[in-house]
């Protein structure tokens, strides 16, 4: 019987049945996303046992103290301009209810911060302005949970010694730009948190619901992370399987991208410049004239581990926004004030490289090297972030304590293991004391160019 032979009531009934089926399917998917996706990931984040609770609470107190120094001792002349390029520097743009979501680099970052934006908007109705406090408070919390994830990952390979995991978490927390970024509001702490979550996730039961959540959050924070997601399965499966799984993992991300995409289209129609809105933000800080040598030195052998400039560790982004000022800004960071610091850096990288080589066949090493390769591609080939060593380190610096943990986990000779552990204890003590003192005292003499 053709469709037109049905009565009007029959057709309405069929539409009603179809609509109810769609609603039922949506409810089922939302329920699965929560129960099978979000809940297992929250379980990974929950501290289990006394040791993990100690790590979480001590880390939270430590990073909150760093955050307090940043918020309450910050030089008023610098103000919000010392924050990240895409967040606090354009902070007035992110004001609820207007959500300026579209940035090619960080397409969903504004959506992830809608709670802070809402709070700022509400208290702004009474003429109050606590944007710096409200938005930066999330950063020490993210770092505390990052320490917890780092501890869990290291314990997986050092089950016989939780003290090694404690030590390596302390080493990570003492790095210069871990301290520097612990009080600032940027995308990089979010990237660190989600990358560590993925490294723990690959050792646990997985499903497509969790994949969708991780893909949406990680890629939404920084779009280039979508390339890193490919390497989660390519080591154990065929290329076609990996491609299919990546597409299936992008459903939630595509759904969340509807609002930013619509905003992009509307802005393009209004200003008549689609490509400018789409790509300009991504190329504004790409400096190909900055030498590869300086880029490698600044990203791996300078600021990320130990502060160079004892008088100023807080850099004004306006320095880096002008390519003429790049060399001037980094020229005072060529030498360390103490000879012991280069020795510490050499040993850190030496132990890390040995840990990678001794465990090259393990999945976590393959995944970490894949992530690192993606960062090097954007840094050295595309030239993106060559001058931002003070920020990009959180995309890779977690590799160092994990690799050292893998290195120590391979030892069966107690005397050699104790010797290496004692050396790492001394390095951690030097880094923590030196970097903390420089960080606190630098607020009395910030860099102005």
Backbone torsions as a table, in degrees:
resi	resn	phi	psi	omega
1	UNK	NA	126.5	-179.3
2	UNK	-65.7	159.4	-174.9
3	UNK	-62.8	-35.9	-175.6
4	UNK	-70.0	-13.0	-179.9
5	UNK	-76.6	-16.0	178.2
6	UNK	-73.6	151.9	176.7
7	UNK	-74.2	168.7	179.1
8	UNK	-61.6	-41.1	-179.8
9	UNK	-64.5	-37.4	178.2
10	UNK	-64.7	-42.3	179.8
11	UNK	-66.4	-39.5	177.1
12	UNK	-64.7	-37.1	179.2
13	UNK	-66.2	-40.4	178.9
14	UNK	-64.7	-41.7	177.1
15	UNK	-63.2	-38.8	179.3
16	UNK	-64.7	-41.5	179.1
17	UNK	-64.2	-43.8	179.0
18	UNK	-62.4	-41.9	179.6
19	UNK	-63.3	-42.0	178.8
20	UNK	-64.9	-35.8	177.5
21	UNK	-65.5	-41.0	178.0
22	UNK	-64.1	-44.2	179.5
23	UNK	-62.8	-41.0	178.6
24	UNK	-63.4	-39.9	178.8
25	UNK	-65.8	-41.3	178.9
26	UNK	-63.1	-44.9	178.5
27	UNK	-61.2	-40.0	179.3
28	UNK	-64.6	-42.2	179.5
29	UNK	-66.7	-40.7	177.8
30	UNK	-63.3	-41.6	179.1
31	UNK	-63.4	-44.2	178.1
32	UNK	-64.8	-37.2	178.9
33	UNK	-62.7	-35.8	179.5
34	UNK	-78.1	-50.8	-173.3
35	UNK	-75.8	-42.8	-175.0
36	UNK	-96.7	-16.1	-179.7
37	UNK	-105.9	-62.1	-173.5
38	UNK	-72.6	-44.3	-175.8
39	UNK	-61.2	-45.9	176.6
40	UNK	-61.6	-34.4	178.2
41	UNK	-69.8	-38.4	176.2
42	UNK	-64.8	-32.5	177.4
43	UNK	-65.6	-38.1	176.7
44	UNK	-61.7	-31.0	-177.7
45	UNK	-84.2	-16.3	-175.3
46	UNK	-78.2	135.8	177.5
47	UNK	-72.8	125.0	-179.6
48	UNK	-111.6	114.8	179.7
49	UNK	93.7	167.6	-175.0
50	UNK	-66.3	-41.5	-176.1
51	UNK	-61.3	-44.7	-178.6
52	UNK	-69.1	-34.4	176.5
53	UNK	-66.3	-38.8	177.2
54	UNK	-62.1	-44.7	178.9
55	UNK	-59.4	-47.1	-176.5
56	UNK	-64.2	-47.4	-174.6
57	UNK	-71.1	-41.2	178.6
58	UNK	-67.2	-40.7	178.2
59	UNK	-62.8	-40.9	179.3
60	UNK	-62.8	-44.3	178.7
61	UNK	-64.2	-40.5	-179.2
62	UNK	-63.8	-50.0	-177.1
63	UNK	-72.5	-29.8	175.1
64	UNK	-65.8	-35.5	177.5
65	UNK	-67.5	-38.6	175.8
66	UNK	-64.7	-43.3	178.7
67	UNK	-61.0	-40.7	-179.0
68	UNK	-64.2	-39.6	176.7
69	UNK	-60.5	-43.8	-178.1
70	UNK	-65.1	-46.5	-173.9
71	UNK	-72.3	-41.3	-171.2
72	UNK	-95.4	-17.1	178.3
73	UNK	-108.4	4.2	-177.3
74	UNK	-63.3	134.2	178.6
75	UNK	-64.6	125.1	-177.1
76	UNK	-64.4	-24.5	-179.8
77	UNK	-68.2	-29.6	177.2
78	UNK	-79.1	-44.1	178.2
79	UNK	59.9	-145.4	-176.8
80	UNK	-76.4	-9.1	-176.3
81	UNK	-67.4	-16.9	179.9
82	UNK	-82.1	-4.1	-178.7
83	UNK	-78.4	-173.4	-175.3
84	UNK	-66.4	158.1	-176.7
85	UNK	-65.3	-34.9	-170.7
86	UNK	-102.9	-1.1	-175.7
87	UNK	-118.8	-87.4	-174.6
88	UNK	-70.8	-27.0	-178.8
89	UNK	-65.0	-34.9	175.0
90	UNK	-109.7	39.0	-165.1
91	UNK	-66.7	-34.0	-177.7
92	UNK	-65.2	-18.6	178.4
93	UNK	-69.3	-35.9	-177.0
94	UNK	-85.5	68.5	-178.9
95	UNK	-120.0	117.8	177.7
96	UNK	-65.0	142.6	9.0
97	UNK	-89.6	-1.6	176.8
98	UNK	-82.0	117.0	-174.8
99	UNK	-109.6	103.1	179.6
100	UNK	-85.6	87.4	-169.0
101	UNK	-86.6	-28.9	-163.7
102	UNK	-82.8	111.9	164.1
103	UNK	-140.5	130.3	-178.4
104	UNK	-60.0	-33.9	-179.6
105	UNK	-73.3	-41.2	-174.5
106	UNK	-132.3	74.2	-167.3
107	UNK	-67.1	-26.9	-176.1
108	UNK	-119.1	12.2	-172.2
109	UNK	-63.9	-37.3	179.5
110	UNK	-66.3	-36.1	178.0
111	UNK	-65.0	-36.4	-179.3
112	UNK	-69.4	-17.7	-176.8
113	UNK	-111.2	25.1	-175.5
114	UNK	-66.8	-27.9	179.3
115	UNK	-66.0	-48.6	178.4
116	UNK	-63.0	-39.9	179.3
117	UNK	-62.3	-40.0	-180.0
118	UNK	-64.7	-43.7	179.2
119	UNK	-61.9	-45.5	179.3
120	UNK	-61.9	-38.4	-179.1
121	UNK	-67.7	-40.5	-178.5
122	UNK	-67.1	-49.1	-178.8
123	UNK	-70.1	-21.7	176.0
124	UNK	-67.3	-22.6	176.5
125	UNK	-64.1	-24.0	177.3
126	UNK	-98.4	12.1	178.0
127	UNK	77.3	17.1	-179.9
128	UNK	-96.6	144.8	-179.1
129	UNK	-133.5	98.8	177.3
130	UNK	-122.6	38.5	-175.2
131	UNK	-62.8	-43.3	-178.9
132	UNK	-60.4	-44.7	-178.6
133	UNK	-66.9	-48.7	-173.2
134	UNK	-66.9	-41.2	-175.8
135	UNK	-82.0	-31.2	-178.3
136	UNK	-81.1	-17.4	-177.3
137	UNK	-64.2	-23.3	179.6
138	UNK	-71.6	-26.3	-174.4
139	UNK	-66.0	-50.6	177.6
140	UNK	-61.6	-30.1	177.0
141	UNK	-67.1	-42.5	177.4
142	UNK	-62.5	-42.1	179.5
143	UNK	-66.4	-37.1	178.4
144	UNK	-62.7	-44.7	177.9
145	UNK	-71.1	-28.7	173.8
146	UNK	-63.9	-40.1	175.6
147	UNK	-61.5	-40.3	178.4
148	UNK	-62.9	-44.7	178.1
149	UNK	-63.8	-41.0	178.3
150	UNK	-62.0	-41.7	177.7
151	UNK	-61.5	-45.1	-179.3
152	UNK	-63.3	-39.5	-179.6
153	UNK	-65.6	-44.8	-178.3
154	UNK	-66.3	-38.1	180.0
155	UNK	-62.7	-29.9	178.2
156	UNK	-58.8	-28.0	-176.9
157	UNK	-111.5	-1.2	177.2
158	UNK	-136.6	56.7	-176.6
159	UNK	-66.0	-22.2	-179.0
160	UNK	-81.4	-11.5	-177.0
161	UNK	-147.6	99.7	175.6
162	UNK	-74.3	-20.0	179.7
163	UNK	-66.1	-31.6	175.9
164	UNK	-64.3	-40.5	177.8
165	UNK	-64.0	-41.8	174.8
166	UNK	-56.8	-47.6	-176.9
167	UNK	-61.6	-44.9	-176.2
168	UNK	-71.2	-30.8	173.1
169	UNK	-65.4	-40.0	176.2
170	UNK	-63.9	-40.5	178.0
171	UNK	-61.3	-46.2	178.3
172	UNK	-60.3	-42.3	-177.7
173	UNK	-69.1	-17.3	-177.9
174	UNK	-92.7	-5.4	179.5
175	UNK	-64.5	146.2	-171.4
176	UNK	-57.4	-49.9	-173.0
177	UNK	-89.2	-5.7	163.4
178	UNK	-69.5	-43.2	176.2
179	UNK	-64.5	-45.2	-176.3
180	UNK	-63.2	-43.4	-175.3
181	UNK	-85.6	-7.1	-179.5
182	UNK	-68.6	-16.3	179.2
183	UNK	-110.1	0.2	-174.4
184	UNK	-107.2	159.7	-177.6
185	UNK	-103.9	102.6	-176.1
186	UNK	-146.1	171.5	178.0
187	UNK	-77.9	-22.2	-172.6
188	UNK	-66.5	-41.0	173.4
189	UNK	-59.8	-34.8	175.8
190	UNK	-64.9	-42.9	178.3
191	UNK	-61.5	-44.8	178.0
192	UNK	-56.7	-47.2	-178.2
193	UNK	-60.3	-49.2	-176.3
194	UNK	-72.6	-32.4	176.6
195	UNK	-66.6	-41.0	176.0
196	UNK	-66.2	-37.5	177.7
197	UNK	-62.4	-38.8	178.4
198	UNK	-67.8	-40.6	179.1
199	UNK	-62.8	-32.3	174.1
200	UNK	-78.4	-34.2	-177.1
201	UNK	-64.7	-33.3	-176.8
202	UNK	-69.1	-12.3	177.6
203	UNK	-98.4	1.4	-176.7
204	UNK	-116.9	166.9	175.1
205	UNK	-57.8	135.4	-173.9
206	UNK	-120.8	154.2	171.9
207	UNK	-151.6	170.2	-173.2
208	UNK	-68.6	-24.5	179.3
209	UNK	-69.1	-43.4	176.3
210	UNK	-66.8	-38.2	178.0
211	UNK	-57.7	-42.3	-179.0
212	UNK	-64.3	-41.1	179.8
213	UNK	-66.1	-45.3	-179.0
214	UNK	-67.3	-39.6	178.6
215	UNK	-64.6	-44.1	-178.2
216	UNK	-65.2	-42.2	-176.9
217	UNK	-74.7	-47.2	-177.2
218	UNK	-67.7	-48.4	-179.6
219	UNK	-71.8	-30.8	177.7
220	UNK	-67.3	-32.1	177.2
221	UNK	-71.8	-47.7	177.3
222	UNK	-142.3	118.8	-170.1
223	UNK	-63.5	-28.6	-178.4
224	UNK	-67.7	-15.9	179.1
225	UNK	-66.6	-15.0	179.5
226	UNK	-61.3	-31.2	177.1
227	UNK	-67.5	-35.1	179.8
228	UNK	-67.1	-29.5	-177.3
229	UNK	-65.2	-27.4	-179.3
230	UNK	-62.4	-34.8	-172.7
231	UNK	-79.5	-0.9	179.1
232	UNK	-69.3	-30.8	-174.4
233	UNK	-120.8	-13.1	-173.0
234	UNK	-66.5	-24.0	-178.8
235	UNK	-72.4	-27.9	-175.8
236	UNK	-109.8	-4.6	-173.4
237	UNK	-138.4	174.1	178.8
238	UNK	-74.5	164.7	-179.9
239	UNK	-64.8	-41.0	-179.4
240	UNK	-64.2	-40.1	177.1
241	UNK	-63.0	-41.7	-179.8
242	UNK	-63.4	-42.5	179.4
243	UNK	-63.6	-44.8	179.5
244	UNK	-62.6	-41.9	-178.8
245	UNK	-67.5	-36.4	177.4
246	UNK	-63.5	-42.3	177.8
247	UNK	-63.9	-42.6	179.0
248	UNK	-66.5	-27.1	-179.7
249	UNK	-79.9	-9.6	-174.4
250	UNK	-97.3	3.7	-177.1
251	UNK	-60.1	-50.2	-178.2
252	UNK	-65.0	-40.4	178.5
253	UNK	-60.3	-44.8	179.4
254	UNK	-63.4	-37.6	178.4
255	UNK	-64.8	-43.9	179.2
256	UNK	-69.4	-22.7	-178.2
257	UNK	-80.4	-3.8	-178.4
258	UNK	-60.3	-47.8	-178.4
259	UNK	-64.5	-49.4	177.0
260	UNK	-60.9	-35.9	-180.0
261	UNK	-67.2	-42.5	176.8
262	UNK	-61.8	-40.5	179.4
263	UNK	-65.8	-37.8	176.5
264	UNK	-60.7	-45.0	-179.1
265	UNK	-64.0	-45.8	-179.2
266	UNK	-63.2	-42.2	178.9
267	UNK	-64.8	-37.7	179.8
268	UNK	-67.2	-40.8	178.4
269	UNK	-66.3	-35.3	-178.0
270	UNK	-70.1	-42.1	-174.5
271	UNK	-101.7	-9.5	178.2
272	UNK	68.4	28.5	-177.6
273	UNK	-141.6	81.0	-177.6
274	UNK	-66.3	-49.9	-175.5
275	UNK	-66.1	-35.0	178.7
276	UNK	-63.3	-41.0	177.8
277	UNK	-69.0	-29.6	-173.5
278	UNK	-80.2	-39.2	-167.5
279	UNK	-118.4	-19.3	-172.7
280	UNK	-57.9	-44.6	-177.6
281	UNK	-61.3	-29.7	-176.0
282	UNK	-79.6	-19.3	-176.7
283	UNK	-109.0	-2.6	-174.7
284	UNK	-64.7	-24.0	-176.4
285	UNK	-119.9	29.2	177.8
286	UNK	-100.0	113.8	-176.4
287	UNK	-118.1	93.7	-179.1
288	UNK	-71.3	-19.7	-178.5
289	UNK	-78.3	-9.8	176.3
290	UNK	-76.1	122.4	-169.0
291	UNK	-63.3	149.2	178.6
292	UNK	-63.4	-38.0	179.4
293	UNK	-60.0	-50.3	179.5
294	UNK	-63.3	-35.9	179.2
295	UNK	-63.2	-47.0	178.5
296	UNK	-64.0	-42.7	180.0
297	UNK	-62.7	-46.2	-176.7
298	UNK	-70.8	-32.7	-176.8
299	UNK	-81.1	-28.7	-172.0
300	UNK	-123.1	-24.2	-176.3
301	UNK	-121.4	15.2	178.3
302	UNK	-129.8	-115.7	-166.3
303	UNK	-55.7	-36.0	-175.3
304	UNK	-53.8	-34.4	-175.7
305	UNK	-98.6	-47.0	-179.5
306	UNK	-135.0	140.7	176.3
307	UNK	-69.3	136.0	175.0
308	UNK	-85.5	-55.7	-171.5
309	UNK	-85.9	106.2	-176.3
310	UNK	-72.7	-13.6	-178.6
311	UNK	-94.5	-18.8	-175.3
312	UNK	-157.1	109.3	176.0
313	UNK	-110.5	-7.5	178.1
314	UNK	-97.3	110.7	-174.5
315	UNK	-100.7	137.9	177.4
316	UNK	-78.3	120.7	-179.7
317	UNK	-58.5	-21.4	178.5
318	UNK	-62.5	-24.1	175.1
319	UNK	-63.2	-43.6	-174.8
320	UNK	-84.5	-13.3	178.3
321	UNK	-77.5	-14.5	178.6
322	UNK	-114.7	113.6	-174.5
323	UNK	-61.5	-24.2	180.0
324	UNK	-68.5	-21.6	-175.7
325	UNK	-96.3	-2.1	-173.5
326	UNK	-61.9	-53.8	-177.0
327	UNK	-65.1	-32.4	178.6
328	UNK	-67.0	-36.5	-177.8
329	UNK	-72.6	-29.5	-176.8
330	UNK	-101.2	-5.5	-175.4
331	UNK	-67.8	-23.0	-179.0
332	UNK	-93.1	17.8	-179.4
333	UNK	-121.3	26.1	-173.5
334	UNK	-82.5	-21.0	-175.3
335	UNK	-135.3	142.6	175.7
336	UNK	-82.5	148.3	-179.7
337	UNK	-74.8	-16.7	-178.8
338	UNK	-130.7	135.6	-175.8
339	UNK	-67.3	-25.5	-176.6
340	UNK	-68.9	-22.7	-175.5
341	UNK	-67.6	-47.0	175.1
342	UNK	-58.2	-34.5	177.4
343	UNK	-63.8	-41.9	177.8
344	UNK	-61.8	-42.5	179.7
345	UNK	-63.2	-41.4	179.8
346	UNK	-61.2	-44.6	-179.3
347	UNK	-67.6	-37.2	178.8
348	UNK	-60.6	-48.6	-179.9
349	UNK	-70.6	-33.8	178.4
350	UNK	-62.6	-49.0	178.1
351	UNK	-64.4	-37.5	-179.2
352	UNK	-65.9	-44.5	-179.5
353	UNK	-64.9	-40.2	177.3
354	UNK	-63.1	-40.4	178.1
355	UNK	-61.6	-38.7	177.8
356	UNK	-67.8	-45.7	-177.4
357	UNK	-66.2	-37.6	-179.3
358	UNK	-74.4	-16.4	-177.4
359	UNK	-127.0	31.1	-172.1
360	UNK	-63.6	-22.6	-177.6
361	UNK	-90.3	-7.2	179.4
362	UNK	-77.3	151.7	-174.4
363	UNK	-66.2	-38.7	-176.1
364	UNK	-64.8	-36.4	177.9
365	UNK	-67.7	-41.9	178.3
366	UNK	-61.5	-42.4	-179.7
367	UNK	-67.3	-43.8	180.0
368	UNK	-63.4	-42.2	178.1
369	UNK	-65.5	-33.6	176.4
370	UNK	-64.9	-45.4	177.0
371	UNK	-59.4	-43.6	-178.4
372	UNK	-64.6	-37.6	178.3
373	UNK	-63.5	-39.8	177.6
374	UNK	-61.7	-43.6	179.1
375	UNK	-64.3	-40.7	178.5
376	UNK	-65.4	-34.8	178.2
377	UNK	-61.9	-46.9	179.4
378	UNK	-69.6	-32.5	-177.4
379	UNK	-75.4	-51.3	-171.1
380	UNK	-92.8	-36.2	-176.9
381	UNK	-85.5	-52.3	-178.6
382	UNK	-85.3	-18.9	178.9
383	UNK	78.5	12.9	-177.3
384	UNK	-85.1	123.7	179.3
385	UNK	85.1	14.3	-179.9
386	UNK	-59.5	-32.6	-176.3
387	UNK	-99.6	12.3	-175.1
388	UNK	-118.6	47.8	-180.0
389	UNK	-62.0	-27.7	-177.2
390	UNK	-74.0	-5.4	-178.7
391	UNK	-120.9	-45.2	-169.0
392	UNK	-70.1	-10.2	-175.3
393	UNK	-61.7	-27.9	-178.9
394	UNK	-68.2	-10.9	174.8
395	UNK	-76.4	-16.3	-175.3
396	UNK	-140.6	-14.2	-169.5
397	UNK	-66.9	-21.9	176.9
398	UNK	-65.7	-18.3	178.9
399	UNK	-63.2	-32.2	-175.1
400	UNK	-64.4	-55.8	179.9
401	UNK	-65.4	-35.0	178.8
402	UNK	-65.5	-43.4	180.0
403	UNK	-65.4	-39.7	177.1
404	UNK	-64.2	-38.0	175.9
405	UNK	-62.7	-40.3	176.1
406	UNK	-64.6	-38.8	179.0
407	UNK	-62.8	-48.6	-179.8
408	UNK	-68.0	-29.7	179.3
409	UNK	-69.4	-17.2	-179.1
410	UNK	-84.5	-15.8	-174.2
411	UNK	-77.2	137.4	173.2
412	UNK	-115.7	-7.6	177.6
413	UNK	-95.6	112.9	-171.2
414	UNK	-61.3	-40.7	-175.8
415	UNK	-64.1	-43.7	178.9
416	UNK	-66.1	-39.8	179.7
417	UNK	-64.0	-42.8	178.5
418	UNK	-66.0	-36.4	178.9
419	UNK	-64.7	-47.2	178.9
420	UNK	-64.6	-40.4	179.1
421	UNK	-64.2	-41.0	178.7
422	UNK	-63.4	-39.0	178.1
423	UNK	-64.6	-39.4	178.1
424	UNK	-67.7	-34.9	176.0
425	UNK	-60.3	-45.8	179.9
426	UNK	-65.1	-40.9	178.2
427	UNK	-62.7	-42.8	179.3
428	UNK	-62.1	-42.9	179.6
429	UNK	-62.6	-45.0	178.9
430	UNK	-62.5	-46.9	-178.1
431	UNK	-63.2	-43.7	-177.5
432	UNK	-65.4	-45.4	-178.5
433	UNK	-67.8	-49.9	-175.8
434	UNK	-64.3	-51.9	-175.6
435	UNK	-66.6	-35.7	179.2
436	UNK	-67.3	-44.4	179.7
437	UNK	-63.1	-45.1	-179.6
438	UNK	-64.1	-40.7	-178.9
439	UNK	-62.3	-46.3	-177.1
440	UNK	-70.1	-46.3	-176.3
441	UNK	-72.1	-21.4	-176.9
442	UNK	-67.9	-19.6	-179.1
443	UNK	-69.1	-15.2	177.2
444	UNK	-81.0	-14.6	-178.9
445	UNK	-145.1	67.8	-177.9
446	UNK	-70.2	157.4	-178.4
447	UNK	-80.1	129.1	177.0
448	UNK	-128.8	125.3	176.9
449	UNK	-130.0	NA	NA
